[in-house]
Amino acid sequence: MRLSSLSLVFAAAAVLAGCTFKGVPDPQVSSRDSEWMALVPKAQEDLRYGRYLMDDPTGEAPGTVVVDTKERFLYYVMPGKKVIRYGVAVGDEAYGWTGTARVARKAEWPDWNPPAEMKARWPHVRFTKGGPENPLGARALYLFEGNKDTLYRIHGTNEPEKIGLAVSSGCIRMRNIDVVDLYNRVDVNAKVIVR
């Protein structure tokens, strides 16, 4: 009995070894980033939605961003058939967007000017200057199809407790430290695939 239990432990370890992933260190941040991120409410983190280096499940070219809206993961494709996987919050079914775009612009602690459709749905939303109370968080990547703004963004959040959920108005939300890490890696004109 003891030998078979030990065999099961080794077999389980061998299977898990095939699923290689490891944590990715936090990026360096500015003093303003540290100060403003400290003002965002803390949330219980689900380890499943942490930032991990792992084998590439996407098959896309290095530098591509792939968002899996059903699983709530964003993948940044690296050389050597690796990705960095981040947990995200996505648009609920009524407001979700899928397609292929490019990063047309990147911004640190951007201002937020909600589109007219959002203001019509929620009259309380208004222009918000960049900072810890801004819904776009620490960074934003602006998604365009050709030269047309999709009005969708990959951005930080001041509601980190919602990572892993379908709650936004279509944008892809990330923890602020994760969006800083992604922002530092992604080039303008990078391909973004939202599935």
FENKA-V142959 format. One line per field, one symbol per residue. ss: DSSP state (H for helix, E for strand, - for the rest). phi: phi as a letter, one per 20 degrees, with the letter a starting at -180 (. if undefined). burial: I if it has 9 or more other C-alpha atoms within 8 Angstrom, else O. A space follows every 50 residues. Layout:
# FENKA-V142959
ss=???
phi=???
burial=???
This chain:
# FENKA-V142959
ss=-HHHHHHHHHHHHHHHH---EEE-------HHHHHHHH--------HHH- -EEEE---------EEEE----EEEEEE---EEEEEE-EEE-------EE EEEEEEEE---E---HHHHHH------E----------EEEEEEE--EEE EEEEE----HHH---EEE---EE--HHHHHHHHHH-----EEEE-
phi=.fffffffffffffffffefbbfdgfffcfffggffffeegfcfeegfdf ecebffeemefgnedcdeffemcdddfdfmlccddcfcdcffgfcfccqd bcfebcbelffccgfgfffffcgffbgcfgqfeefemfbbdeecdmddff mdcdbfbdcffefnddceeofdecggffffffgfeeegmffcddd
burial=OOOOOOOOOOOOOOOOOOOOOOOOOOOOOOOOIIOIIOOIOOOOOOOOII IIIIIIOOOOOOIIIIIIIOOIIIIIIIOOIIIIIIIIIIIIOOIIOOOI IIIIOIOOIIIIOIOOOIIOOOOOOOOIOIIIIIIIIIIIIIIIIOOOIO OIIIIIIIOIOOIIIIIIIIIIIIIIIIIIIIIOOOOIOIIIIII
